[in-house]
Amino acid sequence: MRVEDEGKLLRVYVDESAKFEGKLLYEAIVQVCRDRGMAGATVLRGVQGYGADLRIHKAGVLRLSADLPMVVEIADTNEKIDDIIPEVEKMIGSGLITVETVRMIRLTHDV
């Protein structure tokens, strides 16, 4: 089955090592999305970037671990995205959130 709808894409930019209540922040955000029944959340790991502090974060050959930039992408209906933004804001403390309107195409198997 194919269902097409307008929705929103929420992107949350955080540092790889950022924490929320003892958990990695990006993992905590995904868990909140799952608990709320959001359509989907994906974590993307950047190879280089910088944020408000203007400090470059990048992967290097000699580094075993790095504080790389992470992006959590969350797609769902306009209402569900609007409802989760305040909770995500509290979780990240400081960072960047972007929201854009998207056309969602959901494909499911007919049962």
DOBA-556980 format. One record per residue (C-alpha): residue number from 1; chain; x, y, z. Coordinates in steps of 0.5 Angstrom, whole numbers. Layout:
BEGIN
@resi->NUM; chain->A; px->X; py->Y; pz->Z
...
//
This chain:
BEGIN
@resi->1; chain->A; px->0; py->0; pz->0
@resi->2; chain->A; px->2; py->7; pz->-2
@resi->3; chain->A; px->0; py->13; pz->3
@resi->4; chain->A; px->2; py->20; pz->1
@resi->5; chain->A; px->2; py->26; pz->6
@resi->6; chain->A; px->5; py->32; pz->8
@resi->7; chain->A; px->9; py->32; pz->14
@resi->8; chain->A; px->15; py->35; pz->17
@resi->9; chain->A; px->23; py->33; pz->18
@resi->10; chain->A; px->26; py->35; pz->24
@resi->11; chain->A; px->34; py->35; pz->25
@resi->12; chain->A; px->37; py->36; pz->31
@resi->13; chain->A; px->45; py->37; pz->31
@resi->14; chain->A; px->49; py->35; pz->37
@resi->15; chain->A; px->56; py->33; pz->39
@resi->16; chain->A; px->57; py->25; pz->39
@resi->17; chain->A; px->59; py->25; pz->46
@resi->18; chain->A; px->54; py->30; pz->49
@resi->19; chain->A; px->50; py->26; pz->55
@resi->20; chain->A; px->42; py->27; pz->57
@resi->21; chain->A; px->41; py->24; pz->64
@resi->22; chain->A; px->47; py->19; pz->63
@resi->23; chain->A; px->46; py->17; pz->56
@resi->24; chain->A; px->48; py->19; pz->50
@resi->25; chain->A; px->44; py->25; pz->48
@resi->26; chain->A; px->43; py->22; pz->41
@resi->27; chain->A; px->41; py->15; pz->44
@resi->28; chain->A; px->36; py->19; pz->49
@resi->29; chain->A; px->33; py->23; pz->43
@resi->30; chain->A; px->31; py->16; pz->39
@resi->31; chain->A; px->29; py->13; pz->45
@resi->32; chain->A; px->24; py->19; pz->46
@resi->33; chain->A; px->22; py->18; pz->39
@resi->34; chain->A; px->20; py->11; pz->39
@resi->35; chain->A; px->17; py->12; pz->46
@resi->36; chain->A; px->12; py->17; pz->43
@resi->37; chain->A; px->11; py->12; pz->37
@resi->38; chain->A; px->14; py->17; pz->32
@resi->39; chain->A; px->14; py->15; pz->25
@resi->40; chain->A; px->22; py->14; pz->25
@resi->41; chain->A; px->28; py->17; pz->27
@resi->42; chain->A; px->35; py->16; pz->24
@resi->43; chain->A; px->42; py->18; pz->27
@resi->44; chain->A; px->47; py->20; pz->22
@resi->45; chain->A; px->55; py->21; pz->24
@resi->46; chain->A; px->59; py->27; pz->21
@resi->47; chain->A; px->66; py->26; pz->19
@resi->48; chain->A; px->67; py->34; pz->20
@resi->49; chain->A; px->63; py->40; pz->23
@resi->50; chain->A; px->63; py->45; pz->28
@resi->51; chain->A; px->57; py->48; pz->32
@resi->52; chain->A; px->56; py->55; pz->36
@resi->53; chain->A; px->63; py->54; pz->39
@resi->54; chain->A; px->66; py->54; pz->33
@resi->55; chain->A; px->71; py->48; pz->35
@resi->56; chain->A; px->72; py->44; pz->29
@resi->57; chain->A; px->70; py->36; pz->30
@resi->58; chain->A; px->73; py->31; pz->25
@resi->59; chain->A; px->75; py->24; pz->24
@resi->60; chain->A; px->82; py->23; pz->24
@resi->61; chain->A; px->87; py->17; pz->22
@resi->62; chain->A; px->90; py->17; pz->29
@resi->63; chain->A; px->84; py->18; pz->33
@resi->64; chain->A; px->81; py->12; pz->36
@resi->65; chain->A; px->75; py->16; pz->38
@resi->66; chain->A; px->73; py->23; pz->36
@resi->67; chain->A; px->67; py->28; pz->38
@resi->68; chain->A; px->64; py->28; pz->32
@resi->69; chain->A; px->58; py->32; pz->29
@resi->70; chain->A; px->51; py->28; pz->30
@resi->71; chain->A; px->45; py->29; pz->26
@resi->72; chain->A; px->38; py->26; pz->29
@resi->73; chain->A; px->33; py->26; pz->23
@resi->74; chain->A; px->26; py->25; pz->25
@resi->75; chain->A; px->20; py->25; pz->20
@resi->76; chain->A; px->13; py->25; pz->22
@resi->77; chain->A; px->6; py->29; pz->21
@resi->78; chain->A; px->6; py->36; pz->23
@resi->79; chain->A; px->3; py->35; pz->29
@resi->80; chain->A; px->7; py->30; pz->32
@resi->81; chain->A; px->14; py->34; pz->30
@resi->82; chain->A; px->11; py->40; pz->33
@resi->83; chain->A; px->9; py->36; pz->40
@resi->84; chain->A; px->16; py->33; pz->41
@resi->85; chain->A; px->20; py->40; pz->39
@resi->86; chain->A; px->19; py->42; pz->47
@resi->87; chain->A; px->22; py->36; pz->49
@resi->88; chain->A; px->28; py->35; pz->45
@resi->89; chain->A; px->30; py->43; pz->46
@resi->90; chain->A; px->30; py->41; pz->54
@resi->91; chain->A; px->34; py->35; pz->52
@resi->92; chain->A; px->40; py->38; pz->48
@resi->93; chain->A; px->40; py->45; pz->52
@resi->94; chain->A; px->44; py->48; pz->47
@resi->95; chain->A; px->45; py->46; pz->40
@resi->96; chain->A; px->41; py->47; pz->33
@resi->97; chain->A; px->34; py->44; pz->31
@resi->98; chain->A; px->32; py->45; pz->24
@resi->99; chain->A; px->25; py->44; pz->21
@resi->100; chain->A; px->22; py->43; pz->14
@resi->101; chain->A; px->16; py->41; pz->11
@resi->102; chain->A; px->17; py->35; pz->7
@resi->103; chain->A; px->13; py->30; pz->2
@resi->104; chain->A; px->12; py->23; pz->6
@resi->105; chain->A; px->11; py->17; pz->2
@resi->106; chain->A; px->10; py->11; pz->6
@resi->107; chain->A; px->10; py->4; pz->3
@resi->108; chain->A; px->7; py->-2; pz->7
@resi->109; chain->A; px->6; py->-9; pz->5
@resi->110; chain->A; px->-1; py->-11; pz->4
@resi->111; chain->A; px->-4; py->-16; pz->9
//
